[in-house]
Amino acid sequence: MTEQEVKKQIQELSEKINFYNYEYYQKNNSVISDYDFDQLLNQLIELEEKFPHLRLEDSPTQRVGGAITKEFPTVYHKYPMLSLGNTYNEQELLDFDARVKKAIAEEDVEYICELKFDGVAISLTYENGILKQAVTRGDGVRGDDITPNARTIRSMPLRIEGDNIPESFEVRGEVFLPKKEFDRINAQIVEENEQREKAGRKPMTLLANPRNAASGTLKMQDSSIVSKRKLDCYLYALLGENLGANTHEEALRQLTAWTFNVSPTYKKCNSIQEVLDFIKDWETKRNSLPLETDGIVIKVNNYAQQQQLGFTSKSPRWAIAYKYKAESAKTELESVSYQVGRTGAITPVANLKPVQLAGTVVKRASLHNANEIERLNLHLNDWVYVEKGGEIIPKITGVDMSLRKEGAKKIDFIHECPACGTPLVRAEGEAVHFCENSAHCPPQIKGKIEHFIQRQAMNIESLGPETIEQLLDTGLVKDAADLYLLTEESLLTLERFGKRSAEKLLQGVEASKSQAFSKVLFAIGIRFVGATVAEKLANYFHSMDALSQATVESLVEVPDIGERIAQSVVNYFEIEENRQFVGKLREVGLNFELSEEETTLNSEALKGKTFVVSGVFSVSRDEMKQLVKQHGGKIVSSVSSKLDYLLAGDKMGPSKLEKAKKFNTIVLGEEDFYQMLEQGAEDGVNAE
């Protein structure tokens, strides 16, 4: 067979297999037997192995998986993946409708209603019709590149064909594990555990629920295992330039024409009453679907109206999610245990007789604090009502008093830390009890290290909870600073630790030394000092030395820093053990002050001027804010009479613009802003 003949056969086999995949996974139409399908696939695999240079970029053999991914690269989303505002009642939907109509000055608004699927949000990028990249939602600004795993999803086209396909575009959707696959996998685990029990091996854990299973599957390192999980995906959004769609409905039809798996359950509604009817219609009907759902997403259909409505900092003003009332179940309270967080906060947890609720088995529920236990008047062996808040987190909502046993023991909140025995304290006006033994309480130490290594802090991705526990149990570390004293020799003494894993961990620890001062400040874990507060404190005080000597009075002078945060910072540095910990971090070489680049202004073009930055720009919004700061400007969060400039990008919400007009604030576009920087820099040079 000539190479040209092989190329033609590979092309024909690929087209056949793609067609059969589409018919089976999207049309539920089996036009070929499983045996015959497997024979075709095996033929293609054999040809590609013999002639790897002829393998097509979108070959259906990628569905089988096999790629091993040790790390998932971080990718910044071109368009932020914002969350939706939630509502649980009809009146709030009526209010949403009224706000939309008022903002766009229209009486008639079309809405698209879509079921809110309970899966994992994903963003797919296609170039020249071929799937190039698949990225998880992450924090909305950046996510993980899971392309090899996404390619194993049979209903997701690796290549699309048709008319007027843009050179590049993005599709968004929800990856999910179908209910029947969830049940099949758990049945396999039960069967496997029977064999493990006979062999005296540790049993495997059952999958908790389809959503968590889908999320965990997408982050598996071996794509061949992902392929066997048979994930599915519904697509519901099309983004890009020159797409030819003026409405969301047109975009959904275009996705369907391009063979994307769009759920046929959506509907265009011409009034808010039709929306309410749709919600009512699907309240019980949704349970017959092959996946879990928890509500309805309502979107303004017209794209021009969407653009007019704009966005808040967290969500679009043209869309809202209606959440169905949480399912409720009744079960017995068997006991109450107590968890210790990294800050020493004590959280009571109800241990329940297992009960089925919203598609999962619930065994535990948070009781929040002592006040909640008192409010519920809980006694041991009470029969309690359990709901899932937002159908995710189980909570106890009440007690069936008619089933309370005579002489049942009342549950009283503990007085000592369950981990170290230290007497608990509760500050006046606060609901939470705390263990103050932060330096020696085991769960606090573990929690502090887990906080220290997270992405927004020191970003040590090569270190996980199990390894941290090993390091603590063996005494190799006593706090986060000890991570920087680890050696390859010491790590090789740990169970299941090889040379490669030791090298990887040490490389991650060493790389973290380059993290900025603000990241270090967030990482040390001062109570109430989140990532944003840490950045503000770093920019104001410039060094750990200056911050550690600051008073409450000087701290509250920092914009947006209140007395509670100020007092917490002062309290932290008053404790000797904290000062020793910070000293150890200094010795290993972490950044304890702003870099010269961070403190040196590019110019003073914007000195003394305040800016609100809103909308979408050619660079990220954070980069625009950084430009303002680098040229002497100050970022503020809201439009007021004292604001100098509103820096307005595309899709900026109308409310900020209205306020700017009200206060006669100057509104700058992106090009205007760059011209201002250039002019300011020239003026500075001329002044010299």
C-alpha positions as CSV (number, residue, x, y, z in Angstrom):
1,M,0.0,0.0,0.0
2,T,1.4,3.4,-1.0
3,E,1.6,6.3,1.4
4,Q,-1.0,8.1,-0.6
5,E,-3.3,5.1,-0.3
6,V,-2.7,4.9,3.5
7,K,-3.5,8.6,3.8
8,K,-6.8,8.1,1.9
9,Q,-7.7,5.1,4.1
10,I,-7.0,7.0,7.3
11,Q,-9.2,9.9,6.0
12,E,-12.0,7.5,5.2
13,L,-11.8,5.6,8.5
14,S,-11.7,8.9,10.5
15,E,-14.8,10.2,8.7
16,K,-16.8,7.0,9.3
17,I,-15.9,6.8,13.0
18,N,-16.7,10.5,13.5
19,F,-20.0,9.9,11.8
20,Y,-20.9,6.9,14.0
21,N,-19.8,8.8,17.1
22,Y,-22.1,11.7,16.3
23,E,-25.1,9.4,15.5
24,Y,-24.6,7.4,18.7
25,Y,-23.7,10.1,21.2
26,Q,-25.8,13.0,20.0
27,K,-28.7,11.4,18.1
28,N,-28.9,8.2,20.3
29,N,-28.9,6.3,17.0
30,S,-26.8,3.1,16.8
31,V,-26.2,2.5,13.1
32,I,-23.3,0.0,13.6
33,S,-22.7,-2.8,16.1
34,D,-20.1,-2.2,18.9
35,Y,-18.0,-5.0,17.5
36,D,-17.9,-3.5,14.0
37,F,-17.2,0.0,15.4
38,D,-14.3,-1.4,17.5
39,Q,-12.9,-3.1,14.4
40,L,-12.9,0.2,12.4
41,L,-11.2,1.9,15.4
42,N,-8.5,-0.8,15.7
43,Q,-7.8,-0.5,12.0
44,L,-7.2,3.2,12.3
45,I,-5.0,2.8,15.4
46,E,-2.8,0.2,13.6
47,L,-2.4,2.5,10.6
48,E,-1.5,5.5,12.8
49,E,1.0,3.5,14.7
50,K,2.7,2.4,11.4
51,F,2.4,5.9,9.8
52,P,2.4,8.4,12.7
53,H,3.2,11.3,10.5
54,L,-0.1,10.7,8.6
55,R,-2.2,10.9,11.8
56,L,-4.8,13.6,11.5
57,E,-4.9,16.4,14.1
58,D,-8.5,15.6,14.9
59,S,-8.2,11.8,14.7
60,P,-11.0,10.0,16.6
61,T,-8.3,7.8,18.2
62,Q,-7.8,10.7,20.6
63,R,-11.2,9.6,22.1
64,V,-9.4,6.5,23.5
65,G,-7.0,8.6,25.5
66,G,-3.6,7.5,26.6
67,A,-1.8,10.8,27.1
68,I,-0.2,11.1,30.6
69,T,-0.5,14.7,32.0
70,K,1.7,15.3,35.1
71,E,0.7,19.0,35.3
72,F,-2.2,21.0,34.0
73,P,-0.9,24.4,32.7
74,T,-2.7,27.5,33.9
75,V,-4.4,29.5,31.1
76,Y,-5.9,33.0,31.3
77,H,-9.4,33.2,29.8
78,K,-9.8,35.6,26.9
79,Y,-13.3,36.3,28.1
80,P,-13.7,36.0,31.9
81,M,-16.0,33.1,33.0
82,L,-18.3,35.0,35.3
83,S,-20.7,33.4,37.7
84,L,-24.5,34.1,37.7
85,G,-26.6,35.8,40.3
86,N,-29.0,33.4,42.0
87,T,-32.7,33.7,43.0
88,Y,-35.0,31.3,44.7
89,N,-38.4,33.0,44.2
90,E,-40.7,34.4,41.5
91,Q,-40.7,38.0,42.9
92,E,-37.0,38.4,42.4
93,L,-37.4,37.2,38.8
94,L,-40.1,39.8,38.3
95,D,-37.7,42.4,39.8
96,F,-35.0,41.2,37.4
97,D,-37.4,41.7,34.5
98,A,-38.2,45.2,35.6
99,R,-34.5,46.1,36.0
100,V,-33.8,44.8,32.5
101,K,-36.6,46.8,30.9
102,K,-35.8,50.0,32.7
103,A,-32.1,49.8,31.8
104,I,-32.7,49.3,28.1
105,A,-35.9,51.4,28.0
106,E,-37.8,48.5,26.2
107,E,-41.2,47.1,27.1
108,D,-40.7,43.8,25.2
109,V,-37.8,41.6,26.0
110,E,-37.1,38.1,24.8
111,Y,-35.5,35.6,27.2
112,I,-33.9,32.3,26.5
113,C,-34.5,29.7,29.3
114,E,-31.9,26.9,29.7
115,L,-31.7,24.2,32.3
116,K,-28.9,24.7,34.8
117,F,-26.8,21.6,34.5
118,D,-24.9,20.4,37.6
119,G,-21.5,19.7,36.1
120,V,-18.1,21.4,35.5
121,A,-17.9,24.5,33.3
122,I,-15.5,24.3,30.4
123,S,-14.2,26.6,27.7
124,L,-13.3,25.2,24.3
125,T,-11.2,27.1,21.7
126,Y,-11.4,26.1,18.0
127,E,-9.0,27.3,15.3
128,N,-9.8,26.6,11.7
129,G,-12.5,24.3,12.8
130,I,-10.3,22.1,15.0
131,L,-10.4,21.8,18.8
132,K,-7.2,23.4,20.0
133,Q,-7.7,23.9,23.7
134,A,-10.0,23.0,26.6
135,V,-9.8,24.9,29.8
136,T,-11.7,24.6,33.1
137,R,-13.5,27.6,34.7
138,G,-11.0,27.9,37.6
139,D,-11.4,31.2,39.4
140,G,-13.2,32.8,36.4
141,V,-10.0,34.6,35.3
142,R,-7.8,31.6,34.7
143,G,-8.3,27.8,34.6
144,D,-6.5,24.6,33.9
145,D,-5.7,23.3,30.4
146,I,-7.3,19.8,30.3
147,T,-7.3,19.4,26.5
148,P,-6.1,15.7,26.4
149,N,-8.9,14.7,28.8
150,A,-11.6,16.8,27.0
151,R,-10.8,15.1,23.7
152,T,-12.0,11.8,25.1
153,I,-15.6,13.1,25.4
154,R,-17.4,11.4,22.5
155,S,-20.1,14.1,22.0
156,M,-17.5,16.9,21.7
157,P,-16.5,17.5,18.1
158,L,-12.7,17.4,17.4
159,R,-13.4,19.1,14.1
160,I,-16.4,21.0,12.8
161,E,-17.4,21.5,9.2
162,G,-19.9,23.7,7.6
163,D,-20.4,27.2,6.2
164,N,-19.0,30.4,7.5
165,I,-16.8,28.9,10.2
166,P,-14.8,31.6,11.9
167,E,-11.0,31.3,11.9
168,S,-11.1,31.3,15.7
169,F,-14.0,31.1,18.3
170,E,-14.8,29.9,21.8
171,V,-17.5,27.6,23.0
172,R,-18.6,27.1,26.6
173,G,-20.5,24.4,28.2
174,E,-20.9,22.0,31.1
175,V,-19.1,18.6,31.3
176,F,-21.1,16.1,33.3
177,L,-21.1,12.4,34.3
178,P,-24.4,10.9,33.3
179,K,-26.4,9.3,36.1
180,K,-26.2,5.8,34.6
181,E,-22.4,6.1,34.3
182,F,-22.1,7.3,37.9
183,D,-24.1,4.2,39.0
184,R,-22.1,1.9,36.7
185,I,-18.8,3.1,38.1
186,N,-19.9,2.8,41.7
187,A,-21.2,-0.7,41.0
188,Q,-17.7,-1.6,39.7
189,I,-16.1,-0.1,42.8
190,V,-18.4,-2.2,45.1
191,E,-17.4,-5.3,43.1
192,E,-13.7,-4.4,43.2
193,N,-13.9,-3.8,47.0
194,E,-15.2,-7.3,47.5
195,Q,-12.0,-8.6,45.9
196,R,-9.9,-6.2,47.9
197,E,-11.5,-7.3,51.2
198,K,-10.6,-10.9,50.4
199,A,-7.1,-9.9,49.7
200,G,-6.8,-7.7,52.8
201,R,-6.3,-4.5,50.8
202,K,-7.7,-1.1,51.6
203,P,-11.1,-0.5,49.9
204,M,-11.7,2.1,47.2
205,T,-13.9,5.0,48.0
206,L,-17.3,5.3,46.2
207,L,-17.9,8.3,44.1
208,A,-19.8,10.9,46.2
209,N,-21.9,12.4,43.5
210,P,-21.9,12.9,39.7
211,R,-20.7,16.5,39.8
212,N,-17.7,15.8,42.0
213,A,-16.9,12.7,39.9
214,A,-16.9,14.8,36.7
215,S,-14.6,17.4,38.2
216,G,-12.2,14.7,39.5
217,T,-12.2,12.8,36.3
218,L,-11.3,15.9,34.2
219,K,-8.2,16.3,36.4
220,M,-7.0,12.7,36.1
221,Q,-3.4,12.3,34.8
222,D,-4.2,9.4,32.5
223,S,-6.6,10.3,29.7
224,S,-7.2,6.6,28.9
225,I,-8.9,6.3,32.3
226,V,-10.9,9.5,31.6
227,S,-12.1,7.9,28.3
228,K,-13.5,4.9,30.2
229,R,-15.5,7.2,32.5
230,K,-17.7,8.2,29.5
231,L,-18.1,11.9,30.4
232,D,-20.6,14.0,28.3
233,C,-20.9,17.7,27.6
234,Y,-23.7,20.1,26.8
235,L,-22.6,23.4,25.0
236,Y,-24.5,26.6,25.6
237,A,-22.5,29.6,24.6
238,L,-20.6,30.9,21.5
239,L,-18.0,33.7,21.8
240,G,-15.7,35.4,19.4
241,E,-15.7,38.0,16.6
242,N,-17.8,38.1,13.4
243,L,-19.9,35.1,14.4
244,G,-22.9,36.2,12.5
245,A,-25.4,35.7,15.4
246,N,-27.4,38.6,16.7
247,T,-29.2,36.7,19.4
248,H,-28.4,33.9,21.8
249,E,-31.0,31.7,20.1
250,E,-29.2,32.1,16.8
251,A,-25.9,31.2,18.4
252,L,-27.4,28.0,19.9
253,R,-28.8,27.1,16.4
254,Q,-25.4,27.7,14.9
255,L,-23.7,25.5,17.5
256,T,-26.3,22.7,16.7
257,A,-25.6,23.1,13.0
258,W,-21.9,22.7,13.7
259,T,-22.7,19.3,15.4
260,F,-22.1,20.6,19.0
261,N,-24.1,18.8,21.6
262,V,-26.7,21.4,22.5
263,S,-29.4,20.3,24.9
264,P,-32.8,20.6,23.2
265,T,-34.5,21.6,26.4
266,Y,-34.0,25.4,25.9
267,K,-36.9,27.7,25.0
268,K,-37.3,31.3,23.8
269,C,-39.8,33.1,26.0
270,N,-41.5,36.4,25.0
271,S,-42.4,37.5,28.5
272,I,-41.4,36.9,32.1
273,Q,-44.7,35.0,32.6
274,E,-43.6,32.5,29.9
275,V,-40.3,32.2,31.9
276,L,-42.2,31.4,35.0
277,D,-44.3,28.8,33.2
278,F,-41.1,27.2,31.8
279,I,-39.7,27.0,35.4
280,K,-42.8,25.4,36.7
281,D,-43.0,22.9,33.8
282,W,-39.4,21.6,34.4
283,E,-39.6,21.5,38.3
284,T,-40.4,17.8,38.3
285,K,-39.8,16.9,34.6
286,R,-36.0,17.6,35.0
287,N,-35.7,14.5,37.2
288,S,-36.1,12.4,34.0
289,L,-33.0,13.8,32.4
290,P,-29.7,11.8,32.2
291,L,-27.9,14.3,34.4
292,E,-28.4,16.3,37.6
293,T,-29.9,19.8,37.3
294,D,-30.5,22.4,40.0
295,G,-32.3,25.3,38.3
296,I,-33.0,27.4,35.2
297,V,-30.7,30.0,33.6
298,I,-32.6,33.0,32.2
299,K,-30.7,35.1,29.6
300,V,-31.7,38.2,27.6
301,N,-31.8,36.9,24.0
302,N,-30.7,40.0,22.1
303,Y,-26.9,40.5,22.1
304,A,-27.2,44.3,21.6
305,Q,-29.4,44.4,24.7
306,Q,-26.9,42.3,26.5
307,Q,-24.1,44.7,25.7
308,Q,-26.3,47.6,26.8
309,L,-27.0,45.9,30.1
310,G,-23.3,45.1,30.7
311,F,-21.8,43.4,33.8
312,T,-21.2,43.9,37.5
313,S,-17.7,42.9,38.7
314,K,-18.9,39.3,39.3
315,S,-21.8,38.6,36.9
316,P,-23.7,39.7,33.8
317,R,-26.7,42.0,34.3
318,W,-28.5,40.3,31.4
319,A,-28.7,36.8,33.0
320,I,-29.9,35.2,36.3
321,A,-30.2,31.7,37.6
322,Y,-33.4,30.5,39.2
323,K,-32.6,27.8,41.8
324,Y,-35.3,25.2,42.6
325,K,-36.1,24.8,46.3
326,A,-33.7,22.4,47.9
327,E,-34.8,18.9,48.4
328,S,-35.4,17.9,52.1
329,A,-35.0,14.6,53.9
330,K,-35.4,13.4,57.5
331,T,-32.8,11.3,59.3
332,E,-31.4,10.6,62.8
333,L,-28.7,12.7,64.4
334,E,-26.2,10.2,65.7
335,S,-23.5,12.5,67.1
336,V,-21.8,15.9,66.9
337,S,-18.1,16.2,66.2
338,Y,-15.9,19.4,66.0
339,Q,-13.5,20.5,63.3
340,V,-10.6,22.9,63.8
341,G,-9.8,25.3,61.0
342,R,-6.4,26.9,60.3
343,T,-7.3,30.0,62.2
344,G,-8.4,28.0,65.2
345,A,-12.1,28.4,64.4
346,I,-14.2,25.5,65.7
347,T,-17.0,24.2,63.5
348,P,-19.5,21.7,64.8
349,V,-20.5,18.9,62.4
350,A,-23.7,16.8,62.7
351,N,-23.0,13.1,62.0
352,L,-26.2,11.6,60.5
353,K,-27.7,8.3,59.8
354,P,-27.0,8.1,56.0
355,V,-29.9,9.4,53.9
356,Q,-30.5,9.9,50.2
357,L,-30.8,13.6,49.3
358,A,-30.7,15.3,45.9
359,G,-28.9,12.4,44.2
360,T,-26.3,11.8,46.9
361,V,-26.0,10.0,50.2
362,V,-25.7,12.6,53.1
363,K,-23.9,11.5,56.2
364,R,-22.8,14.9,57.7
365,A,-24.0,18.4,57.8
366,S,-22.5,21.6,59.2
367,L,-24.0,23.2,62.3
368,H,-22.0,26.4,61.9
369,N,-21.6,27.5,65.5
370,A,-22.9,27.2,69.1
371,N,-25.7,29.7,68.4
372,E,-27.1,27.4,65.7
373,I,-27.0,24.4,68.0
374,E,-28.9,26.4,70.6
375,R,-31.4,27.7,68.0
376,L,-32.2,24.2,66.9
377,N,-32.3,23.0,70.5
378,L,-30.6,19.8,69.4
379,H,-30.6,16.6,71.4
380,L,-28.8,13.3,70.6
381,N,-30.8,10.9,68.4
382,D,-33.2,13.7,67.3
383,W,-34.8,13.2,64.0
384,V,-33.8,16.2,61.9
385,Y,-34.7,17.8,58.6
386,V,-31.8,18.1,56.2
387,E,-31.5,20.3,53.1
388,K,-28.8,21.1,50.7
389,G,-28.0,24.8,50.6
390,G,-28.0,25.6,46.9
391,E,-28.2,21.8,46.5
392,I,-24.6,21.5,47.5
393,I,-23.9,21.9,51.2
394,P,-26.1,19.9,53.5
395,K,-27.6,21.8,56.5
396,I,-30.0,21.0,59.3
397,T,-33.1,23.1,59.1
398,G,-35.2,21.8,61.9
399,V,-36.1,19.0,64.4
400,D,-39.1,16.7,64.4
401,M,-40.0,17.2,68.1
402,S,-42.7,14.5,68.0
403,L,-40.0,11.9,67.6
404,R,-37.7,13.1,70.4
405,K,-36.9,10.3,72.9
406,E,-37.7,10.8,76.5
407,G,-34.5,11.7,78.4
408,A,-32.6,12.5,75.3
409,K,-29.3,14.3,76.1
410,K,-29.1,18.0,75.1
411,I,-26.1,18.9,72.9
412,D,-23.9,21.5,74.6
413,F,-21.0,23.1,72.7
414,I,-17.6,21.9,73.9
415,H,-15.3,24.1,76.1
416,E,-11.9,22.7,75.0
417,C,-10.2,22.2,71.6
418,P,-10.9,18.6,70.5
419,A,-7.4,18.4,69.0
420,C,-5.2,19.8,71.7
421,G,-7.3,20.4,74.8
422,T,-6.8,24.1,74.9
423,P,-9.7,26.1,76.5
424,L,-11.8,27.7,73.8
425,V,-12.5,31.4,73.7
426,R,-15.3,33.4,72.0
427,A,-14.8,37.2,71.5
428,E,-17.6,39.5,72.4
429,G,-20.0,39.9,69.6
430,E,-18.7,36.9,67.6
431,A,-20.5,33.6,67.1
432,V,-17.4,31.4,66.6
433,H,-15.3,29.7,69.3
434,F,-11.5,29.7,68.8
435,C,-8.6,27.6,69.9
436,E,-5.7,30.0,70.6
437,N,-3.0,27.4,70.6
438,S,-2.1,28.2,67.0
439,A,1.6,27.1,67.2
440,H,1.0,23.6,68.5
441,C,-2.6,22.6,67.6
442,P,-2.1,19.9,64.8
443,P,-5.1,20.7,62.6
444,Q,-4.3,24.4,62.7
445,I,-0.7,23.7,61.7
446,K,-1.8,21.5,58.8
447,G,-4.4,24.1,57.7
448,K,-1.8,26.9,57.8
449,I,0.5,25.0,55.6
450,E,-2.3,24.2,53.1
451,H,-3.2,27.9,53.1
452,F,0.5,28.8,52.6
453,I,1.0,26.7,49.5
454,Q,-2.2,27.6,47.7
455,R,-2.2,29.3,44.2
456,Q,-2.9,32.8,45.5
457,A,-0.2,32.5,48.1
458,M,3.1,30.7,47.5
459,N,1.7,28.5,44.7
460,I,3.6,25.3,45.6
461,E,1.5,23.0,43.3
462,S,3.8,20.0,43.8
463,L,2.7,19.6,47.5
464,G,-0.7,18.2,48.4
465,P,-2.7,17.5,51.7
466,E,-1.5,13.8,52.0
467,T,2.2,14.8,51.6
468,I,1.7,17.6,54.2
469,E,0.3,15.1,56.6
470,Q,3.2,12.8,56.0
471,L,5.7,15.6,56.6
472,L,4.0,16.5,59.9
473,D,3.6,12.9,61.1
474,T,7.3,12.2,60.5
475,G,8.4,15.5,62.1
476,L,10.2,16.7,58.9
477,V,8.2,19.9,59.2
478,K,6.7,21.7,62.1
479,D,5.5,24.8,60.2
480,A,5.4,26.1,56.6
481,A,8.9,27.6,57.0
482,D,10.4,24.1,57.4
483,L,9.3,23.3,53.8
484,Y,12.4,25.3,52.7
485,L,14.7,23.2,54.8
486,L,13.7,19.9,53.2
487,T,16.3,17.8,51.3
488,E,16.1,15.0,48.8
489,E,17.6,12.7,51.4
490,S,14.9,13.5,54.0
491,L,12.1,13.1,51.5
492,L,13.2,9.7,50.3
493,T,12.6,8.4,53.8
494,L,8.9,8.9,53.2
495,E,6.6,6.1,52.1
496,R,5.8,6.1,48.3
497,F,8.3,8.9,47.7
498,G,10.8,8.4,44.8
499,K,13.6,10.5,43.5
500,R,11.4,12.1,40.8
501,S,8.7,13.1,43.2
502,A,11.2,14.5,45.7
503,E,12.9,16.6,43.0
504,K,9.6,17.9,41.8
505,L,8.6,18.9,45.4
506,L,11.9,20.7,46.0
507,Q,11.7,22.5,42.7
508,G,8.2,23.7,43.5
509,V,9.4,24.9,46.9
510,E,12.4,26.7,45.4
511,A,10.3,28.3,42.7
512,S,8.0,29.8,45.3
513,K,10.8,32.0,46.6
514,S,10.1,34.3,43.7
515,Q,6.6,35.1,44.8
516,A,5.9,38.8,45.4
517,F,5.8,40.3,48.9
518,S,2.1,40.6,48.8
519,K,1.8,36.9,48.2
520,V,4.1,36.1,51.1
521,L,2.0,38.4,53.3
522,F,-1.2,36.6,52.4
523,A,0.5,33.2,52.8
524,I,1.5,33.7,56.5
525,G,-2.2,33.6,57.3
526,I,-3.0,36.7,59.4
527,R,-6.7,36.5,60.3
528,F,-8.9,38.8,58.0
529,V,-6.0,39.4,55.7
530,G,-7.1,38.0,52.3
531,A,-5.3,38.3,49.0
532,T,-6.7,41.7,48.2
533,V,-6.0,43.1,51.7
534,A,-2.5,41.7,51.6
535,E,-1.8,43.6,48.3
536,K,-3.1,46.9,49.8
537,L,-1.0,46.5,52.9
538,A,2.1,45.6,50.8
539,N,1.6,48.6,48.5
540,Y,1.2,51.0,51.5
541,F,3.9,49.8,53.9
542,H,6.3,48.3,51.2
543,S,8.0,45.9,53.6
544,M,7.3,43.3,56.3
545,D,9.5,45.3,58.8
546,A,7.3,48.4,58.4
547,L,4.1,46.4,58.6
548,S,5.2,44.5,61.7
549,Q,5.8,47.8,63.5
550,A,2.6,49.5,62.4
551,T,0.0,50.6,64.9
552,V,-3.8,50.3,64.6
553,E,-3.9,54.1,63.9
554,S,-1.5,53.9,61.0
555,L,-3.1,50.7,59.6
556,V,-6.6,52.3,59.4
557,E,-5.1,55.0,57.3
558,V,-4.7,52.4,54.5
559,P,-7.7,52.7,52.1
560,D,-10.4,50.1,52.8
561,I,-8.6,48.8,56.0
562,G,-10.9,48.9,59.0
563,E,-10.2,48.6,62.7
564,R,-11.0,44.9,62.8
565,I,-8.3,44.1,60.2
566,A,-5.9,46.6,61.7
567,Q,-6.2,45.1,65.2
568,S,-5.7,41.6,63.8
569,V,-2.5,42.6,62.1
570,V,-1.2,44.2,65.3
571,N,-2.2,41.1,67.4
572,Y,-0.4,38.8,65.0
573,F,3.0,40.5,65.3
574,E,2.6,40.8,69.1
575,I,2.8,37.0,69.4
576,E,6.4,35.8,69.8
577,E,5.8,32.5,68.0
578,N,4.5,34.4,64.9
579,R,7.6,36.7,64.9
580,Q,9.8,33.6,65.0
581,F,7.9,32.0,62.1
582,V,8.2,35.2,60.0
583,G,11.9,35.4,60.9
584,K,12.5,31.8,59.6
585,L,10.8,32.8,56.3
586,R,13.1,35.8,56.1
587,E,16.2,33.5,56.6
588,V,15.2,31.2,53.8
589,G,15.0,34.1,51.3
590,L,11.4,35.0,50.7
591,N,10.5,38.4,49.5
592,F,9.8,40.7,52.5
593,E,9.5,44.0,50.6
594,L,8.2,45.3,47.3
595,S,10.6,44.9,44.4
596,E,12.3,47.9,42.8
597,E,10.0,47.4,39.8
598,E,7.0,47.5,42.0
599,T,8.0,50.6,43.9
600,T,9.5,52.6,41.0
601,L,7.0,54.5,39.0
602,N,7.2,54.4,35.2
603,S,6.1,58.1,35.3
604,E,4.1,60.5,37.4
605,A,1.6,61.1,34.6
606,L,-1.3,60.1,36.8
607,K,0.0,61.3,40.1
608,G,-2.7,62.2,42.5
609,K,-5.5,61.1,40.2
610,T,-8.1,58.5,41.1
611,F,-9.5,55.9,38.7
612,V,-12.3,53.3,38.5
613,V,-11.5,50.7,35.9
614,S,-14.6,48.9,34.5
615,G,-15.4,46.8,31.4
616,V,-13.3,44.6,29.0
617,F,-10.0,45.8,27.5
618,S,-7.4,44.5,25.1
619,V,-5.5,43.4,28.2
620,S,-6.9,42.1,31.5
621,R,-8.5,44.5,33.9
622,D,-5.8,43.7,36.4
623,E,-3.2,44.8,33.9
624,M,-5.0,48.1,33.3
625,K,-5.1,48.7,37.0
626,Q,-1.4,48.0,37.3
627,L,-0.7,50.5,34.5
628,V,-2.6,53.2,36.5
629,K,-0.5,52.4,39.6
630,Q,2.8,52.3,37.7
631,H,2.1,55.9,36.5
632,G,1.2,57.3,39.9
633,G,-2.6,56.9,39.8
634,K,-4.8,55.4,42.5
635,I,-7.4,52.7,42.0
636,V,-10.7,53.1,43.9
637,S,-13.7,50.8,43.8
638,S,-16.7,53.0,43.2
639,V,-17.8,56.1,41.3
640,S,-18.3,59.2,43.5
641,S,-18.1,63.0,43.4
642,K,-14.4,62.7,44.3
643,L,-13.4,60.4,41.4
644,D,-11.2,61.9,38.7
645,Y,-11.6,59.4,35.9
646,L,-13.8,56.4,34.9
647,L,-11.7,54.2,32.6
648,A,-14.4,52.5,30.5
649,G,-13.8,49.3,28.5
650,D,-16.3,47.3,26.4
651,K,-19.4,45.9,28.0
652,M,-19.1,48.2,31.0
653,G,-22.3,48.3,33.1
654,P,-24.6,51.3,32.6
655,S,-24.9,52.2,36.3
656,K,-21.2,53.4,36.5
657,L,-21.7,55.5,33.4
658,E,-24.8,57.1,34.8
659,K,-23.1,58.0,38.1
660,A,-20.1,59.4,36.1
661,K,-22.5,61.7,34.2
662,K,-24.2,62.7,37.4
663,F,-20.9,63.7,39.0
664,N,-19.4,65.2,35.8
665,T,-16.6,62.6,36.0
666,I,-14.3,62.3,33.0
667,V,-14.9,59.1,31.1
668,L,-11.8,57.7,29.3
669,G,-11.7,54.9,26.6
670,E,-8.7,52.7,26.4
671,E,-7.1,54.7,23.5
672,D,-7.7,58.0,25.4
673,F,-6.0,56.4,28.5
674,Y,-2.9,55.4,26.5
675,Q,-2.7,58.9,25.0
676,M,-2.9,60.4,28.5
677,L,0.1,58.2,29.5
678,E,2.1,59.3,26.5
679,Q,1.3,63.0,27.0
680,G,2.1,62.7,30.7
681,A,5.5,61.1,30.0
682,E,6.4,63.7,27.4
683,D,5.4,66.5,29.8
684,G,7.7,64.9,32.4
685,V,10.6,64.8,30.0
686,N,10.1,68.4,28.9
687,A,9.9,69.5,32.5
688,E,13.4,68.2,33.1
